[in-house]
Amino acid sequence: MAARFCLLALTGVVGALTLAGCGTLETASTERAPVAQSGPGAMAAASAIDCGSFARHIEQLRHAAPTDTLVPPGSPARDLASTSEEHAEADHGSEVEEHPTLKGLPLFSAAPYGLSKPAGWQPWTVNRNKLPTRYSLTEVDRRMVLHAEADSSASGLYVPLVGREPGMLNWTWKTRDVIRSADNSQAPREDSPLRIFVAFDGDKGSLSLKDQLMYEMARLTTGREMPYATLMYIWGGRKPEGSVLSNPHTERVRMIVVDSGTRHTNEWRCHRRDLRSDYRKAFGVDPGKVVAIGLMTDTDNTKSRAESWYGDIALD
């Protein structure tokens, strides 16, 4: 049941983004307007950290990780990874396939050589009419990472998790391309070369009538449920680092710009985020449990191309 919830949660978010043109809306503001303390218009703290300390932290996590985090050979998660294309096709159908939940995120750097798809990471589609982004494991800078190639496309990968308290989210990423025509505050141009999603559980009965109706409509039209709330970290095209943005279709999806523009292209950026603090900044309340984490590189709205790389992603 938990696995089914995680799958429905993350794909539900993508469905909502698709209906909204994958757009975002920042509350009206000018240079003279005060910065909001939370919600759209707020500014989150910077999170870039030294990549040397990031590597050391990941190594510590690898030694302390639960056995199902690294997905040993012969496990169900590894079998799923080896047939990810079949799962992507299954997502197009009316049947929702259940996947096992994990206690932690499988590390790309722990993947054995010769494996083309990351074990434990499940594919999901934004829309059956959109071209999928291509993801594959590759060696860069003497370690295994996830390579993303988008060409007017949008799709992603996710990991369904056993519900856990929000902690510190750590990751490293790099992009060759910043989408110059992208504007994350405008629906027709809302693309990003790098995104990381965090889906949270919560009491949907406490939502506004508008959101409850929207959730029910999504369930009836897609057969999938949306998560209670989703926090998204992105590499923005124009918005400054720290900007908090909201999706126009639902207030339950908020984005934080952690890298922006061309200043750091073609270099690894390492981040460490406090999920509880960021959730409070984005939504103004305390978060529920984390039930899934995903990633996406998308260029479907701007009809552009982007090549990016995701290093290890870890939650502690």
FENQUI-V374491 format. One line per field, one symbol per residue. ss: DSSP state (H for helix, E for strand, - for the rest). psi: psi as a letter, one per 30 degrees, with the letter a starting at -180 (. if undefined). burial: + if it has 24 or more other C-alpha atoms within 12 Angstrom, else -. A space follows every 10 residues. Layout:
ss->???
psi->???
burial->???
This chain:
ss->-HHHHHHHHH HHHHHHHHH- ----E----- -----E---- -EE----EE- HHHHHHHHHH HHHH------ -----HHHHH HH-HHHHHHH H--------- -E-----HHH ---------- -EEEE----- E--EEEEEEE --EEEEEEEE E-EEEEEEEE EEEE---EEE EEEEE----- ------HHH- -EEEEEEEEE ---HHH--HH HHHHHHHHHH HH------EE EEEEEE---- --EEEE---- --EEEEEEEE --------EE EEEEHHHHHH HHH------E EEEEEEEE-- ----EEEEEE EEEEE-
psi->eeeeeeeeee feeeeeeeeg ghllkkkkll ffkkkkflak flklllfklk feeeeeeeee eefgklefef ilkfleeeee efheeeeeee ffafkjkklk llflkkkeff klkfkfkkkf kkklkekffk kkkkklklkk hglklkkkjk jhlklalljk kkklkkbkkk lklkkfkkje fkjffkefgi lkfkkkkjkk lljfffllee eeeeeeeeee ffglkllelk kkkljleekl kfkklkkfek fgkkkkjflk afeglgkkkk kjkjeeeeee eefglklalk flkllkkkge efhakkklkk akkkk.
burial->--++++++++ ++++++++-+ +++++++--- -------+++ +++++-++-- +--++-++-- ++--+--+++ +-----++++ ++-++-++-- ++---++-++ ++++++++++ ++--++++++ +++++++--+ ++++++++-- ---+++++++ ++++++++++ ++++++++++ ++++++++++ +++++++-++ ++++++++++ +--------- +--++--+-- -+++++++++ ++++++++++ ++++++++++ ++++++++++ +---+--+++ ++++++++++ +++---++++ ++++++++++ ++++++++++ ++++++
